[in-house]
Amino acid sequence: MTNFQDIMNKFQVNGEVTDVHPLGHGHVNHTFEVVCGGEHYVVQEINHILFKYPVEVVNNQFLVTEYLREKIAAEGGDPDRETLTFLRTKDENQLLQTEDGAYYRVYRMIEQGVEAAKPSTKDEVYEAAAVVGLFQHRLIGFDESQLSYTFPRLHDMQKCIRRLLDALRADICSRTADCQEQIRFVLDRSEQLHEISAGLESGKIPRRVAHNDAGYTNVLLDEETGKAICMLDLDTVMPGSSLYDFGELVRAGAATVTEYDKSGDVELNLDFYRSTLEGYLKYMGHHLTNREKELLSYSVWLMAMEKGINYLSDYLEGDRNIRDFSEEKQNLFATVNQFYLVLDIEDKMDQMQEIVKEVGMSL
C-alpha cells in the first residue's frame, strides 16, 4: 500500500497527510488528491510501462509550465490558476523514484477546479476550445528544441498501422477472428491517414508545441462558474502539430457519446463542432497557416481513425496498456464506436468544411 506521508516528505511540502482519495477519469496513471499541511495536492504515479521516459516527461512539463507562468504573469493573469504548478523534491529533483521502481510527481491542486466530463452545452464546448487555443497561443514563442520527444512518433500513422499489422500477425490472444470487419475498415482507409505527418515532414505544416492529448477531459473547469481554467495531463506535451490538438478536442467533445458507449449511436454534433472552432480560433486563428485551416475538419476524422486503430491494436495485444478495465471486450467496443464516428464524419465532411469557412470569415 502506498505511504503518501513518505512520498510527501520527499517533496518540498511540510505537514501531515490528513486525507487521500483517488482522483480523475483516466485509466493510464494512478492519480490521488492528497491533503498535506492543510493544502491540497495532486499526486500521480506515472505509468512507466506506457511512458517509457518518465524523467523526460516531467522535465517537459516543468519547462512548459514555468514558461507559461512567466507568460501569464506578464499578461496580468494568475499563474497559480491558469497553469499547473509542479513541485520539486527536497533534493531539487522534478520526479521521485521509490525503491520499488515507482515514479511520482506532485503538483498543487487548483481551488474549485474539477476535471471536465462530457460537455452538454455549446458554451462548455466553446470554453474548453478557447483554453486549448490559448494554451497553444501562449507557447508560440517557446523554443521547442528544449523539449524531448517523450512519446516517439506519437500520431505518426505509419507507426500506428505498423503496430496494428504486427498485432495481427502475432495474434497473441487469438482475437483476430473477432474483428475482421474492423481490420478491413482500416485497410480501406490506410492511404488517407498521412496528410498531417507528411506535411510536418515536408515543412508545409509548422511544427509547434502541442498538448498532443487535448481531449475534453484534459481541461480543468471552475466548479462554480463552469468556465475553463487550464489544461491538465501534460504527459504528452512536446513538438507536434496544432491540428492534432484540435482534432482530438472535437473528437472527444463533439461526439454525441463517449467511445465506451456500445449503442452504435455515436454522431458528430455539428453545433458543437462550430463552437469548438469558434473557441479555438479565437486565439489560434491568426497563427494557423492556410494549409492548417484546410485540414481542420480532416484532423477530426484522423483522430477518430487513430483512436479506433489504437483501440483495435490494444485489443489484439491483450489490453496491456490499460490498468483499470471493466470487461474483456472493452477495447473492441471502443474500436467499433470510433469507426461509426468516422463514418458520420465522412458523411458530414462537406458541412464541416463549410463551417470552417463561415467561422474563419467571422474572425
C-alpha positions in Angstrom: 0.0 0.0 0.0 1.3 3.5 -0.9 2.6 5.5 2.0 1.6 9.0 1.0 3.2 10.6 4.0 6.6 9.2 2.9 6.0 10.5 -0.6 5.1 14.0 0.6 8.0 14.1 3.0 10.3 13.8 -0.1 8.8 16.8 -1.8 9.0 20.5 -0.8 5.9 20.2 1.3 5.5 20.5 5.0 2.9 19.0 7.3 0.9 15.8 8.0 -1.1 14.0 5.4 -4.7 14.1 6.7 -6.7 12.8 3.6 -6.2 10.8 0.5 -8.6 9.8 -2.2 -8.5 8.7 -5.9 -8.9 11.5 -8.4 -9.8 11.8 -12.1 -11.3 9.9 -15.0 -8.1 8.5 -16.6 -7.1 4.8 -17.0 -3.3 5.4 -17.5 -1.8 6.9 -14.4 -2.9 6.4 -10.8 -3.9 9.9 -9.5 -4.8 11.0 -6.0 -5.8 14.1 -4.2 -3.7 14.4 -1.0 -4.3 16.9 1.8 -1.0 17.7 3.5 -0.5 20.5 6.0 -3.9 21.8 5.1 -3.0 22.3 1.4 -4.4 20.2 -1.4 -2.1 18.5 -3.9 -2.3 16.1 -6.8 0.0 13.1 -6.5 0.4 10.9 -9.6 2.1 7.6 -10.0 3.3 7.6 -13.6 2.6 4.6 -15.7 6.2 3.9 -16.8 5.1 0.9 -18.9 3.3 3.3 -21.2 5.5 6.4 -20.6 8.9 4.8 -21.0 10.8 8.1 -20.3 9.3 9.5 -17.1 12.2 11.8 -16.4 11.9 13.4 -19.8 8.1 13.6 -19.5 8.3 15.5 -16.2 11.2 17.7 -17.5 9.0 18.8 -20.4 6.2 19.6 -18.0 8.5 21.8 -15.9 9.9 23.6 -18.9 6.4 24.3 -20.4 4.6 25.3 -17.2 7.5 27.5 -16.0 7.4 29.3 -19.4 3.6 29.6 -19.1 3.8 31.0 -15.6 6.1 33.8 -16.8 3.8 34.5 -19.8 0.6 34.5 -17.8 2.2 36.9 -15.2 3.3 39.2 -17.9 -0.2 39.3 -19.3 -1.5 40.2 -15.8 -3.1 36.8 -15.2 -2.9 34.4 -12.3 -0.1 31.8 -12.9 -1.2 29.7 -9.9 -4.6 29.2 -11.5 -4.0 29.4 -15.3 -1.4 26.6 -15.5 -0.2 23.7 -13.3 2.4 24.3 -10.6 4.7 21.2 -10.3 6.8 20.8 -7.1 10.4 19.6 -6.8 11.7 17.1 -4.3 13.7 18.3 -1.3 16.7 17.1 -3.4 15.6 19.5 -6.2 14.6 16.7 -8.5 11.5 17.0 -10.6 10.4 13.4 -10.0 10.5 10.9 -7.2 11.6 7.4 -7.9 10.9 5.0 -5.0 12.9 1.9 -4.0 10.3 -0.3 -5.7 10.7 1.4 -9.0 7.6 3.6 -9.0 7.7 7.2 -10.2 5.7 10.0 -8.5 5.2 13.7 -9.3 3.3 16.3 -7.3 1.5 19.5 -8.3 -0.7 21.9 -6.5 -4.4 21.4 -6.8 -6.2 24.4 -8.2 -9.0 25.6 -6.0 -12.6 24.9 -7.2 -11.2 23.1 -10.2 -12.9 20.0 -11.5 -12.0 17.8 -14.4 -14.3 18.1 -17.3 -16.7 15.3 -18.2 -18.8 15.0 -21.4 -19.9 18.5 -22.4 -23.6 19.1 -22.6 -23.8 22.7 -24.0 -22.2 24.7 -26.7 -20.9 27.1 -24.1 -19.0 24.3 -22.4 -17.5 23.2 -25.7 -16.5 26.8 -26.5 -14.8 27.3 -23.2 -12.7 24.2 -23.5 -11.7 25.0 -27.0 -10.7 28.5 -26.0 -8.4 27.1 -23.3 -6.8 24.8 -25.8 -6.3 27.6 -28.2 -4.9 29.9 -25.5 -2.5 27.2 -24.4 -1.1 26.9 -27.9 -1.1 30.7 -28.4 0.9 31.3 -25.3 3.5 28.7 -26.4 4.0 30.2 -29.9 7.3 31.8 -28.7 8.6 28.8 -26.8 11.8 27.2 -28.1 10.5 23.7 -28.9 14.1 22.4 -29.3 14.3 22.3 -25.5 11.6 19.5 -25.4 12.2 15.8 -25.6 10.2 13.5 -27.8 8.9 11.6 -24.8 6.4 9.5 -26.8 8.3 8.9 -30.0 6.3 9.3 -33.2 3.1 9.9 -31.4 0.3 10.4 -34.0 2.6 9.0 -36.7 0.1 7.0 -38.7 2.7 4.8 -40.3 3.8 3.6 -36.9 0.1 3.2 -35.9 -0.6 1.0 -38.9 2.6 -1.0 -38.4 1.6 -1.7 -34.8 -1.8 -3.0 -35.9 -0.2 -5.2 -38.5 2.3 -6.6 -36.0 -0.5 -7.3 -33.6 -2.5 -9.1 -36.3 0.5 -11.3 -37.2 1.2 -12.1 -33.6 -2.4 -12.6 -32.6 -1.2 -13.5 -29.1 -4.8 -13.7 -27.7 -6.4 -15.4 -30.7 -8.7 -12.4 -31.2 -8.2 -11.6 -34.9 -11.3 -13.6 -35.8 -13.4 -11.3 -33.7 -12.6 -8.2 -35.7 -12.2 -8.9 -39.4 -14.7 -6.2 -40.3 -12.8 -3.6 -38.3 -9.5 -4.7 -39.9 -10.9 -4.2 -43.4 -12.3 -0.8 -42.4 -8.7 0.4 -41.5 -7.1 -1.1 -44.6 -9.6 0.5 -46.9 -8.6 4.0 -45.5 -4.9 3.4 -44.9 -3.8 5.7 -47.8 -5.7 8.7 -46.4 -4.0 8.7 -42.9 -0.8 10.7 -43.6 -1.8 14.3 -44.6 -0.6 15.9 -41.4 2.5 13.8 -40.8 3.6 14.2 -44.4 3.0 18.0 -44.0 5.2 18.1 -40.9 8.0 16.2 -42.7 7.9 18.5 -45.7 7.6 21.7 -43.7 4.3 22.6 -45.2 2.7 22.3 -41.8 4.7 24.1 -39.0 5.9 22.1 -36.0 4.6 23.7 -32.8 4.5 22.8 -29.1 1.3 20.8 -28.7 -0.5 19.1 -25.8 -0.9 16.0 -28.1 -3.8 14.7 -26.0 -6.2 17.6 -25.9 -9.4 15.7 -25.1 -12.2 17.4 -23.3 -11.5 15.6 -20.1 -8.0 17.1 -20.0 -9.5 20.6 -19.4 -9.9 21.8 -15.9 -13.2 23.7 -15.2 -14.3 26.1 -12.4 -16.7 24.2 -10.2 -18.9 27.2 -9.6 -18.9 29.0 -12.9 -18.3 26.2 -15.4 -15.6 28.3 -17.0 -12.5 26.5 -18.3 -9.3 27.2 -16.3 -6.4 25.4 -17.8 -5.0 22.3 -19.5 -4.4 19.1 -17.5 -2.4 15.9 -18.0 0.7 17.3 -19.8 2.4 13.9 -20.2 2.5 14.2 -24.0 3.5 17.9 -24.3 6.2 18.0 -27.0 6.7 19.3 -30.5 3.9 18.3 -33.0 1.0 19.8 -34.9 -1.7 22.1 -33.5 -4.1 20.1 -35.7 -3.7 17.0 -33.5 -5.0 19.0 -30.5 -7.9 20.5 -32.4 -8.9 17.2 -33.9 -8.8 15.4 -30.6 -10.7 18.1 -28.9 -13.5 17.8 -31.4 -13.4 14.0 -31.4 -13.8 13.8 -27.7 -16.1 16.8 -27.1 -18.4 17.0 -30.1 -19.2 13.3 -30.4 -22.7 12.6 -29.1 -21.5 9.8 -26.8 -18.1 8.7 -25.4 -16.0 5.9 -27.0 -17.1 3.4 -24.4 -20.8 3.6 -25.4 -21.9 0.4 -27.0 -25.1 1.6 -28.7 -23.5 2.4 -32.0 -25.4 5.7 -31.9 -22.4 8.0 -32.0 -22.5 11.0 -34.2 -20.7 14.3 -34.6 -22.7 17.2 -33.3 -22.2 20.0 -35.8 -23.3 22.7 -33.4 -20.6 21.6 -31.0 -18.1 21.4 -33.9 -18.9 25.1 -34.7 -18.5 26.1 -31.1 -15.2 24.3 -30.9 -13.9 26.1 -34.0 -15.1 29.5 -32.6 -13.3 29.0 -29.2 -10.1 27.5 -30.7 -9.7 30.1 -33.5 -10.3 33.0 -31.1 -6.7 32.5 -30.1 -5.2 30.4 -32.9 -7.0 31.8 -35.9 -4.3 34.3 -36.8 -1.4 31.8 -36.2 -2.6 29.0 -38.4 -1.4 28.7 -42.0 -3.8 28.3 -44.9 -2.8 24.6 -45.1 -3.6 24.1 -41.4 -7.0 25.7 -41.8 -7.7 23.4 -44.8 -7.0 20.4 -42.6 -9.1 21.3 -39.5 -12.0 19.1 -40.5 -9.7 16.3 -41.7 -7.9 16.4 -38.3 -11.2 15.3 -36.6 -11.5 12.4 -39.0 -7.9 11.5 -38.4 -8.1 11.5 -34.6 -11.2 9.3 -34.7 -9.3 6.9 -37.0 -6.2 6.9 -34.9 -8.2 6.2 -31.7 -10.1 3.4 -33.4 -6.9 1.8 -34.7 -5.2 2.1 -31.3 -8.1 0.6 -29.5 -8.1 -2.3 -32.0 -4.3 -2.8 -31.5 -4.8 -2.7 -27.8 -7.5 -5.4 -28.1 -5.3 -7.6 -30.2 -2.4 -7.2 -27.9 -4.4 -8.2 -24.8 -5.3 -4.8 -23.4 -1.8 -4.5 -21.8 -1.6 -0.7 -21.8 -4.7 -0.1 -19.6 -4.6 -0.6 -15.9 -8.3 -0.4 -15.0 -10.6 -2.4 -17.1 -14.3 -3.1 -16.9 -14.7 -6.1 -19.3 -12.7 -8.2 -21.7 -14.0 -6.6 -25.0 -13.9 -3.0 -23.8 -11.3 -2.0 -26.4 -13.2 -3.8 -29.2 -16.4 -1.9 -28.3 -14.4 1.3 -28.3 -13.0 0.5 -31.7 -16.4 -0.1 -33.2 -17.7 3.1 -31.6 -14.9 5.2 -33.2 -15.3 3.7 -36.6 -19.0 4.6 -36.5 -17.9 8.1 -35.7 -15.6 8.1 -38.7 -18.5 7.1 -40.9 -20.5 10.0 -39.6 -17.7 12.4 -40.1 -17.2 11.2 -43.7 -20.9 11.9 -44.3 -20.7 15.4 -42.8 -17.3 16.4 -44.2 -18.7 18.9 -46.7 -20.8 20.6 -44.0 -17.8 20.7 -41.7 -15.7 22.4 -44.3 -18.4 25.0 -44.9 -18.5 25.7 -41.2 -14.7 26.3 -41.2 -15.2 28.9 -43.9 -18.0 30.6 -42.1 -16.3 30.8 -38.8 -13.0 31.9 -40.4 -14.8 34.7 -42.2 -16.2 36.0 -38.9 -12.8 36.3 -37.2 
